[in-house]
Amino acid sequence: MKAARILSVTIMLFTLALGSLATSACTSTADNSASSTNGGSGSGGGY
């Protein structure tokens, strides 16, 4: 029973991390394309 709970928590954390990573990647891509459109290098994320 304890192993099942640990596994459940591990899967939940992995899913959250994956979602966060995907969101971060999408934001980074959007920033890069906006930066490129404005004549920037695109590698700095528009900062």
Buried (B, 14 or more C-beta within 10 A) or exposed (E): EEEEEEEEEEEEEEEEEEEEEEEEEEEEEEBBEEBEEEEBEBEEBBE
